[in-house]
Amino acid sequence: MPMSPSNREVRLLRFGVFEVDLAAGELRKNGARIRLQEQPLQVLATLLQNAGQVVTREDLRATIWPADTFVDFDHSLNTAVNKIREALGDSASSPRFVETLARRGYRFIASVDSVAAAAVSAPAPHGFNDPATAAAAVIALHPDLHVPVPRRGLVRALFALIQVMYLVFYVSGLAHLRAADRVATSFLPGWGALVIVGAVLVTGAVGIPLRFYLLSAVGFDFRKLGWTFGRLFPFILALDQLWAVAPFLLLPQIGVGLAFAATAALLYVPFSERTLVRMAYPVG
């Protein structure tokens, strides 16, 4: 499978926090080298150079295993792909990088950035002559959000704290249902107050199991949480927007100004949840 002239000039192939140095024959994660044998690295480089396209098993055989090589090709290729997935922390059932196409081949599904040899060999900017400083200046970006890739543990912890916050809201609202009724009656007597109390009761009862599900999913590191949260997001958005007005139930204690400020912050929280999920659980 011939490479285009532009591919011949490429030295680094970057995807997420990883990069493959074609000249050095190395796979790195955040600048740290990851041990990967020669054949799996060659398979990975071929997939990266054809990112988004199907690379058939026959193409890989012709490129990496010469015709005069007497090996069990199917076993060798399957082993190489398994080692690639192990090095990248990928999964065959829920791939983020290497997708298997049954009886056809493989496809690299993540975004890949190419860096030409001239760009790699260019002199370091002023103030970055020290190799360690220059390496620290290269920050890996999230392929979808274009922000520096954070630590997954921190992102998951923040997402879990948001779920705990909503759990406290629900339990507190249900425990003080009569107080909520009194506050609602003072502003909307009659049916209006009854609707507000009913909304607190129903959404609180529905929200508690939802938050426990999200807590358990992030706690056990459920790798399909990104896909699942995307399906649930319209419902979560509606639920969170309703509970964003919860600070007004504490109006006698906190005042109008603080109630407005708290509501404005809570209106943004569901979008923060979605961003945190996309950071920790990107969908291929």
ZITA-V418996 format. One record per helix or strand of 2 or more residues. SS is the DSSP state (H for helix, E for strand). FROM is the first residue (numbers start at 1). LEN is the number of residues. If there is no record, write none. Layout:
BEGIN
[[SS	FROM	LEN] [SS	FROM	LEN]]
END
This chain:
BEGIN
[[H	5	5] [E	10	6] [E	18	4] [E	26	4] [E	32	3] [H	38	12] [E	54	3] [H	57	8] [H	73	16] [E	98	4] [E	105	4] [E	113	4] [H	117	4] [H	131	7] [H	152	24] [H	177	11] [H	191	29] [H	225	56]]
END
